[in-house]
Amino acid sequence: MSNGYESAHGRLACQPCQRKKIKCDRTGPVCGQCIKSNLHCVPSSRKQRVRHAGKRAVDGELRSRISKLESLVESLSGEGGPADAVVEPHAPEQRDLPCAQDKPGAPPAVNRFVASSFWSVLSTEVQGLRDALEDDNDGDTPESGSKDVVSPSGTTANPSPSLEYDMLVCPPGRVYVMPGALQDLPPETSDALFHAFMDGVERILKIFNRPTLSAFMLHGADYLGQSPESPSNLALKRIVWFGAVTAMSDQECLKMLGKSRIEALDHHRRLVDISLAQAELLNTTDFALLQGFCTYLTCARASDSSRRIWTLTAVLVRLAAATGMYHEDSSRSPFDRELRRRLFHRIRYLDVFLATDRGSRPLIATSDFSVPFPHANNDDWDEQSEKIPHYTECHTEMSFALMAFTAVSVGDSLSHVDVQPSGTTWELRHQVALDFDAEIRDKYMQYCDVSDPFQRFLQITGSSISASCVLRALRPLQVSTTFTPPRLDSNFVLQAAIDNLRASERMYEDPEAERWRWMIWVQWVPVAVALAGLCSVRGTPLAEQAWYYVDRQYARWMPLIADSKEGMLWKPIERLYRKALNYRNAGGWRPGSTDKSMELDPSLQKMTMHDPIPATAGAIPATMAGAEPMSFDPAMTSQGANTLDYMAQPGAWDTFSIDPSWGDWEQIMTDFAGPNDQLENTFFFPNMTAFQ
């Protein structure tokens, strides 16, 4: 055989051919298939064989997890005692208010099969087995361990399943409350929590009518036609307390409640779960209870990264459909119609963004409803109002919420743009993003008074959502074999990701915005896009700038992402991070401040979503060292859109070839889908931005 034949057959198929599952002729430096397809040919290399020093540790972990699985199966079949006795090695204390157990010989209890901790632990152990096997086969994978990490609320981001969660699905009458066990807070504490809720939570959610809710919470008035002592209104009151604690700092909780924030959240969450069960949540048509349940899920997802909130949102969506909220009833009073509009669009928002966190489809499709947006200040209408005022060309209390609801609608249109075999569709997607940017600036952002902390936060959030919308137009989460990749310069896409990360980072530079940071959504999309770009760009000022923001955001979101860093989202990002890091190091780059390429700054290890990143964390690139600190100049908020406007020029999309970072993005989307995806390996809805 010739040397050419031997060299060709000694080489591995290139990465594009492997992804497309086509035969590669293995000729160098560019194979024939890549020439025909106009692709960037990336050679593949064999992994080095390494000795696994931690082989015994891996074997021990596998044995431990298999033993847990055996115990779980035995408990389900009734051979090993009650399921909850073996579900978790660190079993929680027996609650004072458990669901009543079934009588001997009775059918299995509902909570043995519905929302039981059994399924959560089973899923966790199966995933743990898969991760252990992957770690055993990958010598470069850092040890993940099983230590708990801090969530936005200060609680663990991967909490153990708890028996108290089962109370939500207990049948009516199965929750017994001892007299005096659920005592109300002292009036002064309840009032203080209500004011904290209105400032830190309701200013964002805009679900309630403030005068009506204030009369109920502060003066014990009836709420929506029911006594303040009714089960639904008692549950609503406790949800308001829980929401207030969510928006408070640890110091505020200690001062007001005499408890740490973690303890206060656990206590009030338990009270809410009991109250919802007592109010028969699963069978309710009570509007006040739906308001409270939506508020509870929105706040709870800030301290619970498990699937629980995502699953319970489906219950909320079904209850909304059962009460006829998908379409407006003209026979209802203006007061009722306005409240129902507010609640429905907040439910839709929650549905969309929780679906994005999990890579699933939203339950509410655009074609399913016909409810217009709400539009009113709180103090201008009440239950006796015959007409609700509509304001334009000014800042209103609804501006933040309306901007959020508009973002959901625009994201939906981006998800449904058909991909044609030309650049036309990508130009259309980009134009949709630019139109959205112009709309929110014209309707909401231009009227902000930046001397007001909340309006300043609105403006910064608008900049973030606009940059994220542009990025989503270029890098959709929908994986499809019919996609024709956009013809873009890699630097252009990387710049879009940087704009998104920069806008997100500005949310942490204003100390007065701390009370609203609980609602920020994990920005894993721009991090993934930037890392995909950094797999083909290095040694440039743009690459330095990208690494600066990626390292800061990577440290922030790692403990906060859905299912924590052991979940299906973070694992592919972690692999992409290593790939980008290896590509950078292969070019001769050396960090200026540390040689520990994979070790995070100690100041970032225990960071929560409430905390700004320390000024000393991370090395500022030389290209940014002379830059002044970011201010809150309104002109700055248009930076993301202005940077990308040139792509709106006719013919601009035909001036570039397919950028090499597209292959890495396509691969990470496939990794996200993984074997656990139930939606035909399709990621569906774009994660617009980090706001609630």
N, C-alpha and C positions, 0 to 999 in steps of 0.2 A: 504494500500500500504506500501511497505517496505521503510525504510529510503533511501536505495540505489536507488530505483526507483524515489523517490521524488528528491534526489539530482541530479540524472542524468537529469531529465526533468526540473529541475530548472536552469540548466546550458544552456548557449547559444552554438550553433554550433561553432566549432573552426574556426579560420580564413582560413586555407587551404581548409576546406570543403566548406566554404561560397564562396570562390573564384572559386572553381571548380563546385559549385552548385550540390554537392552530399550530401546524407543524412549522418549526423554525429551521431554516437551512443552516443556521449557526455560522454564517460567514461574517467576517469582521471587516471594518468596525461596525458596519450597519448591515443587518440581515436583509434579505430580499423582501420578506413580508412587510417589514417596517418601511422599506422604500415604497412599496406598492400602496401602503395605507397612509403614507405621509405621517408616520409616528416617530417619536423620539425613541431610538433603540437604546435600551439600558441593559448591559450585560448582566447575567446572573452569576453569582459566585457561590461555591459550596461552603457550607458552614464548617468551621473547624471542629474537629472532634476534641472534646474536652473531658477531663475526668470530673465526675460529679462528687465534690467533696461533701455535699449535703444529702447524699443518697439515703443514708440511714434516716435522716430527719424526714425526708419525703415518704419513705416507707412507713414510718411511724404515723405520719399524718394520714396516709391512706388507710391504715388499719383502724385508726381512731374514727375516721369518717364512715368507714364501712360498718363499724360497730354501732354507730349512731343510727345509720340507716336501718340496720337489722332491728334495733329497738323500736324505731318508728313503725316499721311494718308490723311487728308483734303487737304494738299498742293498738294499731288500727284494727287488727283481726281479733282483739280481745284476749290475746294470750299473755300479754305482759302487763296487765293492770291498766289503769286509766292512762289515756294518751298523754295528758298534761304532766304526768309524773315523770316521764322520760324525755320530754321534748327538749328541755334545756337543762344543761348541767347546773347552771346558776338559776334555779327556779325562783321566781319572785315569791314574796310572802303571800300567804293566803289572804285575799282581800276580805274586808268586812262585809262586802255587798256582792257576793258572787251570784251567778245564775244558779237557780235550783237544779240539782241533779235529777236525772230521770229515775223513776222508781224501778226496782228490779223487774225484769221481764218486759219493760216498756220498750218501744222503738228507740233507736239511738237518738241522743239529743241533737237538736239542730246544729248547735255550735261544734259538734264533732266533725261536721262536713262543710258548713258554710262559714267562710272567713275564719276558720280555726287556725290556731298557730301551727297545727300539724303541717299544713300545706306550705306555710312559709318556711318552716324549718326544713322540710323535705327538699324544697327548691334550693335552699341555701346549701345543704349538704351535697346535693348533686352538682351544683355549680362549684363547690369546693373541691370535689373529686376531679372535675374537669380541669380546674386551675392547677391542682397539684400535679396532674399528669402533664399539663402543658409546661409547668415549671421544670419537671423532670426531664423533658425533652429539649429544653432551651437553656443552655448554660449561661446565656447572657441576661436572663431575666432576673432582676433583683428580687430578693426575698420580700414578700409582701407582708408576712406576719398576720396576726389576728388582733392587733391592738386597736382599740376604739379611737376614732378621731373626732375632733370637735366640729359640731354642726353650727349653722348660723345662730342658733339659740344658745349654744354652749352645751347642748346635750350631745350624746354620741350620734354620729351620722349614720351608723349602721346598728340601730338599736335591736336588742333581742326581742323576739315576739313576746307579748305579754297577754296574760289571761284577761286583763281588763278590756282588751279590744273586742272580745267576744260578746260583751254586753250589748253592743249595738245591734246584734242580730238575734237577741233572745226573744222568744215569743212573748206576746202581751201577758203581763201578770207574773213573769218568771223572775223579775228583779225585785227583791225584797229590801226595803230601806228601813233600818231601825229608826225609831223616833228620835229626832235630834241629830242624826248622823250628818245631814246635809244642811248645816246651819248657814244662814246668810252672813255676809260680811258686815261689820259695823257700818252704819250709814256714811260716816266720813270716809272710810276706805272705799266703799262702793262708789261714792261720788267721785273720788279721786281717780279710780280706775276708769270710770265712764269718761271723764275729761281726757285721760290719756288715750283711750280708745278713739275718741272723736278726732283727736289731733294726729295720732300716729297710724290709725287704720282706716277710719271712715273717710278721711280726706282723699284717700286713694281709691277705696272700693266704691263709694257713692251708691250704696244699696238702700239706705234708709232715708226717711224724711226727718231731719234733725229735730224740729220742734215736737213732733209726735213721739220720737224715741226719747227725747229729753224728759218729757212729761211722765213717761213710763218709768224711766230709770231713776230720775231724781225726786219725783213727787208721788210715785206709786199709782199713777193714773192707769186706766184701762189702755190696752194696746190693740189696735185693729179690732175693736169690738169684743175683746175678751178680758177677763179679770187678770190682774197682775199675778195671781196665784195659780192660774191655769198651767198645766204641764208644759205647753209650748212656750209660754212667756217666761216661765221659770228657766227653761232650757236656754232661751234667748239671753236672759240676764247673765247666766253663767258663761255663755259664749262671749259676751261682751267683756267680761272679766278676763277670760282666756286670751282674747285678742289684744287687750291692753298689755298683758304681761309679755306677749310676743313682741310688741314694739318697744318694750322698756329695756334698759340696760341692767346689768347685774347690780350696780350700785343703787339704782332706783328701786329695784325689787327689795333689796335689803332694807332700805330706808322706809319704804311704804308697807311692806308685808312681813318684814323680819325673816325672810327666806331668800336664798339664792335664786337666781333666775331659773336654774335647772329644777330646783325643788318646787318653785311656784308653778312652772309649766306642767310638771307631772301631776301636781295636786289638782290644778284647775282642769287639766285634760281628763282626769278621772271623774271629776264632777260633771263635766260636759257629757261624757260617754254614758254615765248613769242617767242623766236627765234626758238625753235623746232616747234612750231605751224606754224610760218611763212614759215619754210622750208618744210612743209607738211610731217612731220615725218611718219605718218601712211601709206603713199603711196610711201615712198622713196626707191630707190635702190642705193643711193649715199653712197659710202664707207666711205668718211670722216664723214658724218653725223652718220653712224653706229658706227664709232670709238668714236665720241663724246658722243653719247647716252649711249654706254656701260660705258664710263668713268663717265658720269653723274650719272647713277644708282649706280655704285660702290661707288662713293663718297657720294651720297645723303643718302644711307642707314645708314651712320654713324650718321646722324642727324635726321632721320625720322624713328621712330619705328613702324609706321602704316603699313597697308597692301599695300600702294601705290607702293612702290618700287618692292615688290614681284609681284604685278599685272602687272606693266609695263615691268618687265623682260620677261613676256610671249610675249609681243609685240616685244621685241628685238629678242627673239628666232625665232619668225615667220618671221621677216624681214631677219634674217640671212639665214633661209631656203629658202626664196624667192629669195635671191641673189646667191644661189648655193654654200653656204659656207660649207656644210656638206661633200663635196667630193672635192678633189683637181683637178684642171684643168691644165693639163700639157702644154696647149697652152699659158698659161699666162706667163709673164716675171718672173724671179726669185724674183724681187722686190715685185711684186704683190703677189706671192705665200707666201713669208715670212710674209708680213703684214696680209694676210688673215689667216695664221696659228696662228699668235699671237692673232688676234681678236677672232677667233673661240674658242680657248682654254680658253681665258679669259671669254667669254660668257658662256661656259660650266661650268667653275668654279663658276661664279656668280649664275647660275641656280641651281647648286647643293647645294651651301651653303645657299642661300635664301630659298630653299625648306626645308632644315634642320631646319632653324629658324621657319618654320611654320608647320613642320610635314607633308609635302606633298611630292609627287613624283617629281623628276626632269623631265623636259620636254624632255631633250635630252638623249636618251638611248645610251649605248655603241654600240649597233648594228646599230645605225642610221648613223654613220659617219666613215670616213676613212682618217682623216686629221692627218698627223704626227706632232710631236712637232716641234716648231721653234727652231733655234739654231744659234744665231749670236750676235756679239757685234754691237752696233749701228753705230760706225764710220767706219766699214769695208765694207759697202755696200750702194748703193744708186740706183736711178732709172736707171742708165746706167750699173749697174753690170750685168755681164753675169753668174757669179757664186758666190754663198754665202758661205763664209768659215764656217767650222764646227770645233769647238774646243772641245777637251777632256782633261782630267787630268789637269785641271786648273780652277781657279775661273773666271767666265765671268759675264757680266752684266745680263745675262739671268738666272743665277743660282737660284735666289730666285723664279722667276716665274716658272722655270722648276720643282723645288721642289714642288711648289703648284699644278701644273698640274699633276705631278706624284701621289700626294696624292689623288687627285680626282679619278684617275684611280684605285688606290688600294682600296679606299673606295667603289668603285663600285663593285669590285670583292668580297669584304667582304659582301656586301649586297646580293649577288646572290649565296653564298655558301649554298647548300641545307642542311637542318638539318636532319640527319639520327638518328634512335633510338640507338645511341651508342656515345661514346666519340670521334670517329674518326673525325667527322666534326669540333668539337671544337678544336682539335689538329691542324687540317688543317687551321682554321681561325687564330689561334695563330701563326702558322708558316708563314702565309702570312704577318702578322704584323712584325714579326722578319725579314723577308726577305726585307720588305720595309725599316726598320731601317738600315739594312746593306747597302742597295742601296743608300740611301741619304747620308749616312756617307762617302761611297766610292766615290760617284760622286760629292758631293757638299761641305759637311761640313768639310772634312779633308783639303781642300784647303783654308779655311777662315783665314784671317789675323785678329786676335782679337784686334789688335790695331786700326783697322778701324771700326768706329761705326756701319756702315751698315752691314759689314760682321759679326760683333759680333752679331748683331740683327738676321741675317740669321741663325747663329749657335744656338742661343737660341730658335728661332722659330722652327728649325729642331728638337730640343730636345722635344719641346712641341708637335709637330705633331706626332712624333714617339710614345710618351707616350699615346697620344690620340688614335692612331691607335691600340695599344695593348689593351687599354680599350674597344674600339669598338668591337674588336674581341670577348671579353668576355661578353659584355653587349650590344647586338644589339638593335636597336630601332624598329625592326620589331616584332610585336606581332603576334604570331601564336599558335594555339592550338596543332600543331604537334611538337612544340619544346620539345626536351628532355633537361632539364636544365643541364648545365655542372657540372661535379663532381669536385668541387673546395673547397678549404678552404676559409672561409669568409675573413680571414686575407689577403689572397693572392689577392682577388679582391679589398679589401680596400686599400692595398698597391699600387695596380695599379692606383686607383683613386688619392691617395696622390701624386704619381709620376707625374700624369697629372697636378694636382693643383700646385705642386711645380714648375714644368717647366713653367706653365702659369704665376706664380707669378714673376719669374725671369725677365719677360718682363718689369716689372715696377721698377726694381732695377737699371736700367741703365739710368741716366738722359739724355744721348745723344740720346736715342731712342725715345724721346717724339714726334718727328715730324712724326714717322711712326705708332704711337699707334692708330691713328684714324681708321685703318683698322682691328683692332682686333675684332674677333667674340666672342659673349657671350659664356662663358664656362659653360653652364647650365648642360651639360651631366655629367662631373666628379663630380659636386656638388651633382647632384641627385644620382649618384652611391655611393658616399661617405656617403650620408645621409641614403641610403638604408642599407649600411653596418653597420652604427652606430645604427641602430634599433636592432642589435643583438650582438654588441660588445661594452663593456664599461669597464672602470677601468683599462685599459692597456696603456702602453706607446704609442702603435700604435693608440689607440682611442684618446688619448690626442693630438697627432700630427695631426690626421685627423680633430678634432674639431678646431684646430688652423687655418688650411688652409680653412676649410669650412666657418668659421665665416668671414674671410677676403674676400673670394670670394663671399659669400652670400651678404655681404654689397655692394660689387662692382657691381654685375650684377643685383640686384633687380630693380634699376631704368632704366636699359638699355636693358632689354630683350624685345623681340618682343611684341608689344601691352602693354608694361610696366608691372607693377606688377599686373594689373587687367586682364591680358590676360590669355589665356588657358594654357600657359606653366608654369607661375609662381605660379598659385593657387595650383596645385598638389605638387610642390616643397615646398611651404609654409606649406602645411599639413604634408608632410613628415618631414620637419624640426621640427615641433611641436611634432610629434611622436618620433623622435630620441631624442629630448630634454627631453621629459617625461621619456623615457627609461633610459637616463643617470641620471636624477634626482632621479628616483626610486631606483637607486643603491647607493644612499647616496652621490652623487657628489655635491659639492658646489663650485661655481666659486670663485676664489681667489680675484678678484678685484671688483666684482659687484654682486648684487643679482637680477639685472634686466635682467632676462634670455632672454627676447624677445626684449630688448631695444638695439639699435645699438649705438656704440660709436658716440658722437656728431661730431667728426672729419670725420666720414664716411658719414654723412647724405647728404651732398651736393657734394660728390665726382663725378668727371667725369672720362671718360675713359682715359683722358690725364694725370690724376694725379696719382702719386705713393701713396700707402696707407701710412699714417703717421706712423712713427716708434713707436709711443706710443699707437697706436690703437690695442686693443686686448691684451690678456695676453699670453705670450709665455709659452708653457708647460715646466715643469721642465726638461723633457727629452731633450729639445732643448735649454735650457738656456745657456749651455756652448758652443754651436756651434758657429763657426766663421761665419761672414757674407758671403753670397754666392759670389764667384768670377766668372770670366769668363774663367776659366780653361777649355780647350777643353775636357778634360777627364770627366768633370762633365756632359757633355751633353749626355753621354751614360748611365747615372744612371738608367733611367727608363727601358731600355732594359735589362741591366745586372741584375737588381733586379728580373726580370721575366724569365731569361734564363733557370732556372732549370725546368720549365714546359715543355721545349722542349725535355727533356730526355724521352726515351721510357718507357711507362707504368706509367708515372707520373700522368696522368689524371685518372687512375683507383685507386689511393691511397686515394681519398677523397670521402665523401658522398656529396649529393646535399647540397649546402650551404644555410642556412636559409635566407640570404639576397636576394636570387633570387625571392622569393615571393613578397617582397616589391618592387623590380624593376619591376616585371611583373605588379603589381598593378598600379604603377605610370605611366607606359606606357599606360595602359588602361585608366587612368584618363586623360592623354594627348590627347588621341583620342577623348574622350568625345562625347557629342551629336552633336557637330558642325562638326565633321570630315566627309569629303566627300569621303574618300578613303577606305571604308569598315573597319573602325577602325584599320588601319594599318599605323604605322609610318615606313617610308621607308629608308631614307638614313642617314648614320652616320655623325655626326658633327665632322669632323676630328680634327680640332684644331682652334686656334684663330689667323688666319693670313689671309692676303689678298694678 
